[in-house]
Amino acid sequence: MDVVSKVLPTGSRAASEEEAHQLWWVFLVFGAMWLVYALLVFQFDETSVSAISILVGITCVGAAVLELLEIPASHGLWRLGRVLLAVAFGIIGIVAFVHPGDSFGALATIFAFYLLLRGLFELIAAFTSRGGTGTRVLTGVVGVAQILLAFWAAGDFGHKAFLLVVWVGATALAHGLLQIFRAFELRPK
């Protein structure tokens, strides 16, 4: 499934492509917002457990909202996958908000599940997409990186507070870059 058909599947394929090309700037705006958020995240340090937990919650809820926005444009198993991801990300985000003072070990575990689910979804999308080669490669690289970060987050490597800030910031940065690449892929030539 290519990016254009995932964005707007209304009417004929030609109408969908035209509508998607007209909305390329939406991906650009969301990408820029993710990059600004990543920049803000990297300003935090490991001394504020509650602030870091809230950042994890915002990241997960933001990812859930993005998945919900793409459900109407998805078909078949992609639609089911997006629904499941939105629900999982929403639950993970709520858990991060409910107990912001909990230990970093629990928070790192919660975020590890987020990274694993997101990474698997991005990797599958990279292999099954018919979009531009550059976006597919970037999506695949980001997916693999998120899966590796998930296992790193689940491990006990010390300095979890610092690593959690880096994980949240890196994830926001990856989302921003992917959205910007998708915007320029859709931009009318």
Buried (B, 14 or more C-beta within 10 A) or exposed (E): BBBBBBBBBEEEEEEBBBBBBEEBEBBBEBBBBBBEBBEEBBEBEBEBBEBBBBBBBBBBBBBBBBBBBBBEBBEEEBBEBBBEBBEBBBBBBEBBBEEBEBEBEEBBEBBBBBBBBBBBBBBBBBEEBEBBEEBBEBBBBBBBBBBEBBEBBBEEEEEBBBBBBBBBBBBBBBBBBBBBBBBBBBEEE
